[in-house]
Amino acid sequence: MILLNCAFNAQNGKKPMYETFDNVVCQQFPALQGWVGIFTSIFVIFIVILAVIIAVRCNPESPAAYVFLALFFSEIYLIQFFIRKYIIQEKNYCKGLF
């Protein structure tokens, strides 16, 4: 979702949300200029990599489809993973992970 949101905003000439957040924080704390964008990028990369790893490990029958889903909709994929794993508690879903 984050990647699609950034692409959509860039196409329409709007600033991506993380740049707006960076500007707001840097106006109040000038010493943080540049670091907010770096930390935001690291956080986004961490979330996407986590979603892709879970998609590959938990769906061995068709990993390509789930990796595609996890790459472009990482937050939605992680939400459905945690719902299936811990709320619904499906049997034999993603054993050996967490």
N, C-alpha and C positions, 0 to 999 in steps of 0.2 A: 504494500500500500504506500509506503513511504517513497519508493522509487517511482511509482505511477503518479503520485501527487507532485513530486518534483518535476517530472517530465511534463505533466499537464500545465503546471504553473509556468514553466520555462517557455512552453509553446504559446501560451496566452500573454506573455510579457509580464507576468507577475513575479515577484521575488518569492523563492521557496521559503517555507516556514522557518527553517533553521537559520537562514540569513536574517530574517526579521527578528528572531530571538537573539541572535548574535548582536544586532544593532541595539536592541533594548538593553541588554546586559552591559554592553561596552559603553553606553552613554552613562550608566550609573557607576561602573567600575572600569575606568580606562586601562588599568593594569592587565585586565583579562582579554584585551583585544587580540583576536586571532585564536586564542586557546579554546574559546567556546565552540567554534566551528570544528576544530580538531577533535575535541571530546565528543561532540555530537556525531561526527562521522565515524569515530571508533565505535560508539554505541550502536549506530545503525548497522555497521559491518558485523558486529558481534551478534546482534539479533538475527540477521540474515544467515550467517554461518551456522548458528545454533539450529535454526529452522531447517536448513538443508541437511545437516547431520542427522537430525531426528527423522526427517523424511526418508533418508536412505536406509537408516537402521530399522525403522519400524514398518516399512512397506517393501519387503524384498521381492514381492511378486510383480510390481510395476513401479520401480523407483523413478523412472524418467518422468512420468506424469506427476508424481508427488514432489519431485525436485523442482519442476517447473512451477507448480503451485506454491511451494515454499519460497522460491526465489522472488516471485512477484507479489505474493500475498502472505508475507512471513508472519505478520501479527495474527491474521485469521487462521493460518495453519497452526500456530502455537496454541491459540485458544482452543481449537478443536482437538488438538492432541491432549491438552490437560483435561478437557471435559471427558474425552473417551477414556483416558488413563485413570483419572482420580475421582471423577464424579460418577460416571456410568460404571466404571471398573469392569470393562470388557475382559473376558477370559482370554488368555494368551495374546493380549495386545501389547506388543513392545516389551517383551521380557528381557531382562538384563540391562535395562536403561533406567536410571534413577532408582 
